[in-house]
Every structure is written in structure tokens, then in C-alpha cells.
Amino acid sequence: MPRIKVTVIGLYNFDNSLFDPLTVPEGVSKDDLILNILEKAGDLGLLYPDWNFMKTMIGVWSRNEGPVWEKLHETTQLEYNPIENYDRYDSIQRDSSGSTTGTSTNAQTAFNSDSMKDTDSNRNGSTAAGTENVESHMHGNIGVTSSQELINQQRDVVQFTVIEFITRSFIDRFCIELY
């Protein structure tokens, strides 16, 4: 004798306002998420077969998980260079006042001697006062991870979708995965 089970599709077909309390991050299609849930979980039995209770719990679940989904969605919108693992910005401001003078001397050793001999010297002086701003941007691959490894990691990143993540969360929270 076949056993009757209540499914997501069954409750949705009974009244398609089942997912009305569902909230999703801005930029994520609620309709696409609902269709994805119906596709992936539609035939699974439900932990809560009562339509009213299930509708309420969908709202509670999405409100509780919403901040996580929002942060995950934000990570899919970040712009970066996938083969760089170092990105540093520096801004330095130097203030100088009064006058400064100095001398720089260059020295070398001969190939057969350990003693240093002066080769030239420069006398410099400055009487200007002011502010110097220095900005730098250093970026690239610091060499710990190869570009090929970074490319493979990028492939994993681009395969992540918030809709699939939320669908999996729905299945884990509400469905009985017995086949």
C-alpha cells in the first residue's frame, strides 16, 4: 500500500501564497528562488505538512537566515583580480619646516681590498617648508599561492550561487530526504 506524503509542490499547488512570507536579499530573484526550491525539493516530504504552519515557518526561517544570505550575496558582488592575493594601499604625509642640510658620500672597495674608498660626495640643502604626500598601491601575487591555484579557487567561487545555498538551507530545514 503506497504511503501518502505531503510535499512542497503539494502545498504550493494547494495555495501558491505559501512563499509570500519569504524574504530574500536585494538583487536576488524571489521568483527564481521559489522555482529552484520547487525543482530541487518539490517531491520531498515535509517536516511540517500543515500549510498554515509551513507558511509561518518559511517566514521565520527567512527572517532568521536573512542576514547570512545578505552577507553571502554581497560577497558575490565584490570586484577583485582573481590571480592577485595581495592588495595594499599606503598614504604617507610628511611635514617639513625650517632648513635642513646634509652630505651623502658614495664609497666602494677594490676587488682585492677590504677598505672603503670615497668615490664622490654630494652636498644638499633645503630651506623649503611644506607638506609632501606619498601614495602607493602595491598588488599582485606574493608567491605563496601559484596563479594556477588562484584560478582553481576562482572557479570554485564562481560556481557558488546564493539561490542554490538558500535552496539547500530550505531542504535541510524543512524536508525529509528519504527516497
N, C-alpha and C positions, 0 to 999 in steps of 0.2 A: 504494500500500500504506500503510495507516494506521500511524502511529508510536505505540507504546505509551509512555505516560508514567506515572510514579508520582506520585500526588497526595496531599495531606494527608488527604482523605477516604478514599483507598485505604488508607493506613497506619493511620488511625484505625479503619476498618472491620475491618482485619486483627486489630488488638488495641487496644481503646479505652483502655488504660492508657498510651497514647502521651504524654499530657499530665500524667501523675502527677508528674513532677519539677517542673512549672511552679509557681512561687511568685508570688503577687500581693500587692499592698498590702492591709492590713487595711481592710475596708469595700468592697473591690472583689470582685464575684462571679466566682470562678474558672469556674463552670459557664457563666455568661453570656459570659465572655471566650472560652472554648473554642468555644461555639456561634457566636460572632461570627467567630472565625478560620475555622471550618469554612464559614460562609456566604461570607465575603469571599475566602478563599484556598483553599477546598476543592478547586477544579478546576484550580488552578495546578500546574505541575510543580515538583518539589522539587530543591534543590541537593544534598541528602543523601537518596537514595532507600532507603537501608538503614534498616529500622525501628529496630534497636538503636542505631545511631549517631545517628539523628534524635532519639530519645528522650533520649539523653545530652546532645546539643547543646541541646535545649529547656531542660533543667535548667541548663546552663552559661549560656546566654543570659539566662534569667530571673534567675539569681543576679547576673550582671554588671549587668544593667539595672535590677534591683530598686530600688536607692537612688534612681535618677532617677524611676522610676514612683511611688515613695513620696512624693517631694517634689512631683511634679505632682499627685498625688491630694490632698495637703494643701492645695494652692492652690485646689482646687475646694471646700474646706470653709471657707474664710475668710469672715468676715462683715464687710461694709463697705457704705457708702452709694455706689451706683454713680454718682451725679451730684455727688459731692464729690471733689476732688482735693487737699484739704488737711486734715490732721488732726493737731493739735498739743496736747500736754498739758504744762503747766508746773506746778511746785510750788516755791514760794519760802518759805524760813523766815527771818524777821528776828528777831534777838535784840536787845533794848534793855536798857540798865541805866543807872541814875542819872537825872538830871533834864536836860531839855532845854527851852529856851525859844526863841521866835522871834517875828518880826513879819512879817506879809505885808501888802503895800501894793498897792492897785489904782490904776492911772493910766490916763488917756485923753487924747487930743488932740481939740481942736475941729476942725471941718471946714475952717477957714481958718487953722490954725496948725500948726507942726511941733513945738512944745514940749509936753511931757507935763505934765499937772496931776494931782496926787493926788486921788482921789475918796473913798477910805476906807482904813482900815488895821485890821488885827486883830492882837491880841497873844495868842499862845497859849503855853501852858506845860504841861509834862508832868513829873511826878515818878514816874510808874509805871515799873516794870521788868517785863519779861516777854518772851514769845515770840509772834510773830504768824505764822500760817501762811496763805499765799495760794495757792490752787489755781485754775487756769484751763484751760478746754478751748476751743480755737479750731478751728473746722472750717468747711468749705464749699467753694465753688468760687472759686479765686483769680482767675479771669477769663482765664487763658491759653487754656483749652480751653472751648468752649461746652458747655452742658448737652446739646445735641443730639449733639455729637461724643462726649461721655462715654456717652450712651445707645447710640450705634452701637458703641462699643468694648465696652460691656457685652454687647451682642448677640453679638459675636464670642466673648466669654468664655464665655457660657452654652452656646454650641454646641460647646465643647470637652468631650470625654469621654475619660477615661483608657483605657477599653476600646477605643475607636477608635484612640487613639495607640499602644497596645500591639499591636493587630492590624496597624497599618501597619508597626510595627517588625518584627513577625514576617514579614510579606510581604517587606520589604526584606532581611531577614537570610536567609531560608530558601527563598524562592520564585523561580522563573524566570518572569518576566512576559512570556511570548510567547503571543500568541493566534493 
